[in-house]
Amino acid sequence: MRKRAIVMTRRSLGFGALFTPAIARAQSAWPDRPVTLLVPWAPGGSNDVVARLLAPGLSEAFGRPFIIENRPGGGGSVGMGQVVRARPDGYTLLISSASNHVINPFVLPDQGYDVREALAPISMLVDVPNALVVHPSLNITDVPGLVALLKSTPGGMAFGSSGVGSTNHLAGELFRLKTGTELTHIPYRGGGPALADMLSGTIKIAFQNLPTVLPAHLEGRLRILGVCGDTRVGIRPEIPTVAEQGVTDYAVRSWTGLFAPAGTPADIRERIAAVTRSALTQDLVRTRLTALASESLWMNPADTDAFVRREYDRWGPVVRQAGVTAG
């Protein structure tokens, strides 16, 4: 694996003096070598899908390979920490999500950095609905049926998610609180591994990003009981929301965005943001996103920063109410 220069800490007093000349040179020539798009989740999940849709457009526009590197672990914190420590020269970028970006700081408060300051915004990318899905062997067709099953099962049942502190995890915890049922959380290292165990029947209930489970639902291998947003998804209007099936005031959505280490030159970030906007409007990408029940959420760097800060303030109270901890 390619070695990377590591910044000792973002608080280092010598950081600016040490790297400013190098960054200035990199800024004028950027990019003159491959760029890493780091996905802090295992292959197969929705964030990985978005990265693989975006990479070809970036590679074509800048004339250099944009290489996807999956680095799962810690609910996305392992990969995110790697980007935080990377040299801020535009060659290491982060495909981030609500889970690891604005929920993990409350679940894992000792990460050693403030994500709002340690990562520089580039652009928002995609809005991703979440879904409640069950294995067909449960013979459940709607949310009231699942609630009845859970209440009649001593000790309740287990549910899977893409990791501790993910929006999928919180979707399950809020469902438990809202319905008065018992659910035990089984965390995975991303949507892909959780999907594999759902398909095998190892776990029979999961809260997942809709793009991850929709193909299996359409094939009849899994059954989506409801979407976790506050409205139905346009491409699959036949799937009701969880809220309209009796779980009031229930809405959990996810998103994907693009970020860089703090200190990455603004003009590089602006250039990347402009290209991501064009890439997201390409017919092939739009068709693929639509098929996955997702939609573009593009924002420029300044608006992305404001959006992230609002999301950070929103999720803190939710995490505390649900009692989500790393343990």
N, C-alpha and C positions, 0 to 999 in steps of 0.2 A: 504493500500500500504506500502511496506517495506520502513522504514526510511533509509536515507543514511547520512553518515558523510559528512559535507560540508566544503570545504576549503574556508576561508574567501576571499582570493584573490590570484591570481597567483603571484602578486608582493610583497606579504608579505615577509619581511626580515626573519621572523622566520620559513618559510615554510620548508626549508631543515632540520633544527635542530629539528623541531617538529615531522616530519614524517619519517625521515630516518630509525630509529630503527624498526618502525612498518613495513615499506616497506621491509626492509631486512628480517624480519620474514615471511611476506606474500610471498616474492619472493621464499623462500626455500620450502614453502608448497603449493604454488599456483598450481592448484586451490583446495581449501578444502571446497568450498561451491558453490552454483549456481552463474553464471556470467550473467549479464544483457547485452543484445544487444539492445541498445536504437535506435529506428527508429524515426526520428523527423518529421514523416509524418503519416497521417491516414492510417489504414489498406486498402489494395487493390491496392496501387500503386506499381510501379516497385521496389522501394527501399525495400518496405515491402516484396515483392515476393523474392528478392535476400536474405534478412535476413532469411526467412523461408526455403529457399533452403540450406543455409549455416549452420544453427543452428544444425541440426541433426548430421552432420559430426563433428562439434566441440564438441558436447556433447559426441559422441561415443569415439572420440580420447582422450579427457581429463577426461572422467568418471564423469563429473558433468553436470547438466542441464545448457544449455545456453538459457535463457528466453528472449523472445522478448517483449519489452515494447514500445508501440507507444505513442509518445508525440508530437502531431502536434501543429502548431501555429507559427505565425510570419514567414511564408515561410521557416520553418525549424529551425529558430533561437531559439525558446523556448527549444526544445529538445537538440540542440547543446550546448546551454548555461548550461543546466543541467549537461552535460558530462564535460564541461570545469570546472565546480565547484566541480565535484566529486573527491573523494579521488583517487590518482593515484596508485592504488594497483592491477590493472588488473581485477577488478570485475565489472567495468562499461565501456562498449565499445560503440562506435558510428558507426552506419551504415550511412555514409555521402554521399552527392552527390555534383555535380558541383554547383547546385542551392544554397544550404545553405553554402557551404564551400568556394567558390571563387567568387560568385556573390553577396550574401548578404552583405559582408563587404563593398561594394560600394553602395548598396541600403540602408543599415542600418549602416551607418558609426560610430554610437555611441554605439556599442555593449559592449564596455568596455574592449575588449581584441583584440589582433591580432591573428587571427585564425592560422596563420603560426607558431606561438610560443606557443599558448595555447593548441594545440592538437598535440599529437605525432603520427606519421604515423605507421601503421602496414602493410597494403597491399592494393593495388588497387584490385578490384574485377571484375567488369563487365563494358563493354562499352554498352551503351543503346541508340539506335537511337530514334529520335523524329519524330512525324508525324503530318500532318495537316489532321484533320478529320471533317466531316460534318454529320449532321443528314439527312437521306434519304429524308425527306419531302422537302428539298430544291431543289430536282431534279437537283443537280449539280454533274457532273461526272469528272471534271478536274479543274486544277487551273485557266486556262483562264476563264472558266465559272464562278468561284467564284469571280474573279476580276471584271468581267463584272457586276455581280449581286451587288457587293458592290458599284461600281461606279454609279449604277442606283438607289441605295437606299438612299434617303435623310437621312443624318446623319449617314450613314453606319450601321453596325451591331455590336453585342457584340460577344466576344470570351472568352472562359474559359481557365484557366490554373490551375496548381497545387499550385499556390501561387505567391505572389508578388516577383519578382526577381528570379523566377525559370527559368530554361532554356526554359521551355514551354512558360513562359511569354515573354522572350526575343525573342523567335521564332516568336511570334505574333507581337511584336513591330517592329522587323526587316522586317517582311512581309509587315506591314503597310507602313513603310518607302520606301521599295523597289518598291512597287506597286502603291504608291500614293493614297491609299484607306483610308477610315475611319473605324477604329475598336476601340471599347471600351472594356477595359479589365475587366473581372469578375474573381477575384481570389478565389480559393477554398483552403481548408485546406489539400490538397493532391490530388493525382490522382484518388483515389477511389471516393470521393464525386463529383469531376468534371465528372467522368464517369457516375455516377448515373443520374446527371442532363442532360447529353448528351443523354442518353438512353430514358429519359422521354420526351425529346424535349424541356426542359426548356431553354437550350442553344442549338444553332444549329451549332456553329463553335467552335472548340477547337484545341489547340496545346498540344499534350500529348506525353508521352513516348510511343513508339510503343508497347512494351509488354502489356501496360495497355489497349489499344484499339484494338489490333489485334484480340482477340477472337470474339469481337462484330462485327468487320468488316467481319470476315469469316462467321459469322452467318447471315450476311445481316442486322443487326440492326444498324450499323453505316457504313459510307463509308470513307475510307482513300483516300484522293486525291493525297497525295505524302509524301514521307519521306523527312525529313529536313536535312539529311546528304549530303555529296558531292558525294556519290555513292549509288546505289541501294543495298538493303539488300539481301544477298544470298538466304535466305530461301523463300523470296517472291519477286523474280526478276520481276514479272509482275507489281509491284507498282513503278511508276516512281519517280524520285526526284522532289522536287519543283523547283529546279534550271533548270532542263532540260525542264520545262514547261514554261519557259520565265522569271523567276525571277532570274536574273543573280547574281553571287557571293553570293549566299544564302546557308549557311550551319550552322546548329546548332545541336550539339550532347550533350549527357549527359553521366555521368559515376557514378559509385558507388564505394566507398572505405571504408576501416575499419580503425578506429582511436581510440586513448585512450587519457585520460587526460595527459597533459605534466607532465613529471616526472615519468611516468609508466616505470618500469625497462625494459631495452633494451632486456634482455634475455627472458622475458615474451612475449614481442612483437615479437621477432624472432620466438619463439615457435608457437605462434598463426599464424604468417605469413606462416610458413611451413605447418601447418595443413590446412589453407585455400587453399594453392596451391594444396594439395592433394584432398581436398573436391571438388574443381572446376574441377578436372579431372575425377571424378566419372561418370560413364556412365549415371546414372539417372539424375545427375545435368546437365551434358553436353547436354543430350537430352532435358531436360526442358528448358534450356537457348536457345538452337537452335530453339525450338518450339516458343519461345517468341522473336525470331529475335534478340537476344543479344549474346554476346560472351565474353569469359574470357579476362580480362585485368590485370591479376595478375602481381604485382611487389613487390619486397622486400621493407622493410622499407626505406632504403636509396633512392632507385629509386622512391618510392612513394612520399617522401618529395620533391625531385627535380621536379617531375611531377606536384605536387600541386602548387609549386612556379611559374612554367611556366604558368599554367592555371590562377593563380591569376593575373599575369602580362598581360595575354591575354584579360581577361574579363573586366578589368577596363575601357579601352577605349570604348568597346562595350556598356557598361551600360551608359556611359556619352553620347555617340552618340544617343542612343535610348531615352535618357531623363527619364530613369526609376527611380522613387523615391518611398519611402515607402508610401507617401500620394497618 
